[in-house]
């Protein structure tokens, strides 16, 4: 995989490879580079459609807009020029029958009539409008990338988040108690749909070296790379997490070479010990939530040390620039991916000078 819009791509590849192996550290930023407000590569802007539906379904506009958007981003440190074929957060659900609700900047979902009484085997609808739109956008970006930038997978992770969109969150919570075997049956079907979908995208978007990219949390890896998440777990106990999510999450991780789990919010923290027992899970991303100190605060240092002691790498988001050095100095740089909330290129250069000694 090449990214000619990033001059130090070979260096970032090395940093990411080391990070997956729990050795070096990565200095990143939330998003696909530092926004500059104008194209750095002579790409013309395209006017957005007025209709929110068209913004998310007009393949030609999506491709041209993503090319322009990423061309406006400066690629310092370990930032990566990443394009997205889709801005939904549970894309796999739409491939299984969920109707998306398109807003201007994001996508919501309408549950289906799936239930234990109105059951069906979950299979990918590759002829459906959602699958075709996102697939065509991804292939369009692939065709114009020309080694300049990367094309990331859409957010098609499996798990209870997908089933919650199909069934409805409240109904699924009751199913865990009243219909546990049905939930497990659907989890197995969702995993198989994910593997089918992943292979389709991997075969088309992988680099010549077999590497791949998941853009939502800015991760590249040598081999099959994926984000894993289950925000639904904030509403259930660790015991229910062990019963209804962990077996299929383990299967997910076993299938791939590199996996990062997005642990979202304080109500999910009591599942951390379960996650650390999954041998094939490589890294944990911690999102504290809006009402807690963010990723660079010292209150999280012990948690980062615990994750690293279990043989996992860490991704810590939303650091202030002045928090980068103390964090690496205290918890150790090995296996740390720090995502700093940079505002200017000067801030990036200053932090680079401070942390390079940890190489």
DOSEPA-365449 format. One record per residue (C-alpha): residue in three letters; y, z, x. Coordinates in steps of 0.001 Angstrom, whole numbers, padded with zeros to 6 digits, always signed. Each point is the difference from the previous one (the first is absolute). Layout:
BEGIN
ALAYZX/...
END
This chain:
BEGIN
UNK+000000+000000+000000/UNK+003396-001020+001351/UNK+003481+001145-001026/UNK+002564-002055+001882/UNK+002867+001665-001871/UNK-000900+003136+001949/UNK+000594-000339+003728/UNK-002064+003041+000967/UNK-002947-000669-002304/UNK-002569+000275+002808/UNK+001313+003478+000780/UNK-000146+001101-003642/UNK-003569-001361-000310/UNK-000970+002217+002912/UNK+001746+003012-001532/UNK-001710-000524-003370/UNK-003427-000492+001583/UNK+000410+003206+001986/UNK+001169+001839-003113/UNK-003109-000957-001984/UNK-001983+001392+002941/UNK+001965+003284-000213/UNK+001645-000520+003385/UNK+003534-001395+000156/UNK+002906+000234-002434/UNK+001902-002515-002129/UNK+003753+000063-000639/UNK+000631-001656-003342/UNK+002381-000185-002926/UNK-000630-000174-003737/UNK+000022-003681-000908/UNK-000379-003293+001827/UNK+002747+000476+002565/UNK+003594+001222+000010/UNK+002054-001858-002607/UNK+003023-001887+001362/UNK+001288-001708-003147/UNK-000262-003543+001362/UNK-002743-002260+001295/UNK-000624+000274+003737/UNK-001947-003272-000025/UNK+002109-002433-002021/UNK-001929+000399-003272/UNK+002076-000712-003109/UNK+000085+002575-002823/UNK-001319-000910-003432/UNK+001568+001179-003245/UNK-002248+002362-001960/UNK-001139-000930-003503/UNK+001825+001888-002720/UNK-003257+000727-001819/UNK-002001+002937+001506/UNK-003269-001689-000990/UNK+000917-003093+001984/UNK+000964+002110+003010/UNK-003601+001191+000198/UNK-001827-003149-001101/UNK+001938-002996+001361/UNK-002114-000724+003066/UNK+002487-002411+001575/UNK+002826+002531-000271/UNK-002178+002872+001288/UNK-000966-001991+003098/UNK+003530-001148+000819/UNK+001531+003405-000695/UNK-002534+001852+002149/UNK+000619-002390+002889/UNK+003749+000592-000288/UNK-000339+003771-000497/UNK-002087+000583+003095/UNK+002200-002379+002037/UNK+002883+002414-000535/UNK-001829+002908+001646/UNK+000368+000999+003641/UNK-003352+000733+001649/UNK+000537+002755+002547/UNK-002391+002756+001135/UNK-003312-000419-001897/UNK+001499-001526-003154/UNK-001944-002990-001344/UNK+001186-003119-001884/UNK-002064+000395-003167/UNK+000156-002073-003174/UNK-001395+001083-003362/UNK-001545-002311-002604/UNK+000296+002711-002675/UNK+002004+003174-000673/UNK-002433+001676-002372/UNK-001567+003275+001123/UNK-003422-000334-001705/UNK-000560-003747+000153/UNK-003786+000220-000314/UNK+000399+001377-003535/UNK+001700-003228-001091/UNK-002936-001988+001379/UNK-002256+002015-002343/UNK+001959-000479-003216/UNK+003050+002280+000124/UNK+003210-001662-001232/UNK+002927+000443+002416/UNK+003475+000914-001273/UNK+002546-001646+002247/UNK+003203+001828+000835/UNK+002683-001347+002301/UNK-001144+001817+003153/UNK-003468+001290-000875/UNK-003039-000450-002245/UNK-001506+002400-002542/UNK-003267-000379-001928/UNK-001378+000162-003558/UNK-003473+001564-000435/UNK-002772-002104-001519/UNK-002414+000899-002812/UNK-002711+000905+002529/UNK-001829+003189-000955/UNK-003526+001474+000037/UNK-000357-001252-003588/UNK+001568-003402+000727/UNK-001626-000539+003346/UNK-000295-003085+002183/UNK-001050-000736+003561/UNK+003110-000268+002167/UNK+000179-003291+001884/UNK+002809-001892+001713/UNK+001778-002514-002206/UNK+000794-002580+002677/UNK+001170-002456-002653/UNK+002455+002489-001500/UNK+003751-000407+000406/UNK+000442+003145+002137/UNK-002665-000938+002513/UNK+001174-003590+000234/UNK+003695+000895+000350/UNK-000520+002516+002800/UNK-002611-002164+001724/UNK+002213-003087-000094/UNK+002967+001980+001311/UNK-002102+001378+002869/UNK-001324-003448+000875/UNK+003506-001480-000225/UNK+001300+002585+002446/UNK-002976-000611+002270/UNK+000762-003711+000037/UNK+003641+000437+001031/UNK-000446+002988+002325/UNK-000644-002260+003017/UNK-000646+003024+002258/UNK+003510+001339-000705/UNK-000900+002950-002241/UNK-003000+001635-001660/UNK-001256-000238-003563/UNK-001206+003349-001280/UNK-002637+000678-002625/UNK+001203+001021-003459/UNK-000635+003592-001082/UNK-003525-000526-001297/UNK-001564+003315+001036/UNK-002910+001264-002166/UNK-000500+003472-001459/UNK+001045+002186-002905/UNK+003542-001413+000052/UNK-001451-003333-001129/UNK-002130+001605-002705/UNK+003003+002020-001215/UNK+001939-003241-000563/UNK-002954-001534-001858/UNK-000785+003042-002141/UNK+003268+001949-000170/UNK+000616+003146+002036/UNK-000443+002589-002760/UNK-003185-001590-001292/UNK-001438-000229+003514/UNK+000700+003690+000623/UNK-002047+000800-003100/UNK-002730-002436+001094/UNK-000522+001992+003203/UNK-001230+002832-002231/UNK-001488-001819-002976/UNK-001288-003240+001555/UNK-000603+000656+003701/UNK-002846-002521+000387/UNK+002138-002749-001500/UNK+002825+000745+002454/UNK-002415-000237+002922/UNK-001407-003271-001339/UNK+003506-001473-000167/UNK+000838+001282+003487/UNK-002970-001902+001421/UNK+001036-003170-001812/UNK+003601+000321+001208/UNK-001185+000386+003583/UNK-002070-003176-000242/UNK+003005-001859-001407/UNK+002088+001267+002891/UNK-002529-001176+002596/UNK-000124-003439-001630/UNK+003785-000223-000117/UNK+000467+001320+003519/UNK-002376-002560+001483/UNK+001868-002834-001734/UNK+003339+001093+001448/UNK-001370+000970+003402/UNK-001616-003392+000532/UNK+003316-001753-000663/UNK+002531+002386+001587/UNK-001802+001411+003040/UNK+001236-000887+003457/UNK-001945-002196+002383/UNK-001227+003218+001611/UNK-001207+001398-003335/UNK+002893+002454-000310/UNK+001730+000692-003312/UNK+003060+001620-001537/UNK+000736+002285-002922/UNK+003740-000044-000487/UNK+000554+002842-002438/UNK-000238+002597+002756/UNK+000679-002360+002904/UNK-003457+000037+001562/UNK-001586-002733+002101/UNK-003476+000417+001423/UNK-002634-001849+002035/UNK-002531-000911-002664/UNK-000063+000803-003709/UNK+002933+002296-000729/UNK+000913+001646-003301/UNK+002057+002633-001692/UNK-001870+002515-002169/UNK+001661+002181-002598/UNK-000578+001986-003162/UNK+003159+001485-001469/UNK-002070+001074-003021/UNK-001472+002820+002096/UNK+003214+002023-000383/UNK-001213+000796-003546/UNK-003545+001114+000796/UNK-001742+002736+001975/UNK-001530-000410+003460/UNK-003421+000305-001665/UNK+000748-002895-002342/UNK+001380-001978+002918/UNK-003276+000534+001844/UNK-002024-001111-003022/UNK+002006-002896-001425/UNK+001852-001559+002942/UNK-001432+000932+003401/UNK-003347-001904-000225/UNK+001779-003272-000802/UNK+002793+000669+002479/UNK-002635+000509+002683/UNK-001630-003285-000999/UNK+003433-001667+000194/UNK+000592+001330+003518/UNK-003529-000837+001158/UNK+000561-003630-000979/UNK+003048-000420+002259/UNK+001012+000442+003627/UNK+003300+001855-000493/UNK+001101+002062-002989/UNK+003097+002111-000627/UNK+000060+002395-002983/UNK+003347+000508-001753/UNK+000133+003721-000882/UNK+002787+000234-002563/UNK+001814+003211-000820/UNK-000601+003753+000111/UNK-002489-000036-002897/UNK-002300-002211+002088/UNK+000023+002253+003077/UNK-002977+002086-001132/UNK-002148-003145+000408/UNK+000753-000320+003715/UNK-003116+001872+001158/UNK-002185-002351-002051/UNK+001685-003012+001563/UNK-000473+001294+003524/UNK-003766+000112-000580/UNK-000193-003774-000594/UNK-001065-001246+003423/UNK+000924-003646-000582/UNK+003557+000853-001125/UNK+002201-000581+003036/UNK+003466+001275-000891/UNK+002021+002037-002513/UNK+003485-000916-001216/UNK+001946+002937-001400/UNK+002715-000465-002655/UNK+001552+003421-000726/UNK+001778-001050-003202/UNK+003704+000019-000868/UNK+000453+003767-000342/UNK-001647+001028+003264/UNK+001059-000262+003655/UNK-000838-003455+001275/UNK-002494-001044+002672/UNK+001902+001178+003066/UNK+000526+003583-001124/UNK-001733+002689+002127/UNK-001675+001410-003131/UNK-002492-002901+000244/UNK-000827+000357+003695/UNK-003094+002149-000564/UNK-001337-002465-002562/UNK+000414-002879+002462/UNK-001833+002015+002653/UNK-002805+000706-002476/UNK-000385-003693-000853/UNK-000075-000947+003667/UNK-002485+002759+000814/UNK-002335-001559-002590/UNK+000064-003279+001913/UNK+002444-001839-002271/UNK+003314-001616+000792/UNK+003212+000865-001866/UNK+002772-002041-001568/UNK+003112+002104-000617/UNK+002822-001660-002004/UNK+003710+000519-000513/UNK+000862+001762+003244/UNK+003615+000474+000947/UNK+000683-001539+003437/UNK+000563+003448+001530/UNK-003436+001158-001238/UNK-002064-002575+001918/UNK+000005+001634+003435/UNK-000667+003605-001185/UNK-002905-001153-002180/UNK-001738-001926+002782/UNK+000732+002735+002504/UNK-001514+002708-002230/UNK-003027-001660-001615/UNK-000683-002450+002829/UNK+000524-003773-000089/UNK-003657-001029-000180/UNK-000859-001522-003373/UNK+003518+000366-001441/UNK+001716-002801-001938/UNK+003522+001217-000665/UNK+002155-001895-002469/UNK+003645+000771+000674/UNK+002737-000614-002559/UNK+002082-002122+002359/UNK+003365-001333-001164/UNK+001151-001879+003091/UNK-001437-001771+003025/UNK+001795+002494+002239/UNK-001995+002829-001601/UNK-003220-001868+000735/UNK+000920-000474+003663/UNK+001001+003658+000379/UNK-003279+001286-001467/UNK-001998-002459+002105/UNK+001556+001423+003155/UNK-000845+003535-001120/UNK-003645-000592-000909/UNK-001111-002580+002574/UNK-000858+002831+002405/UNK-002921+000800-002339/UNK-001644-003335+000807/
END
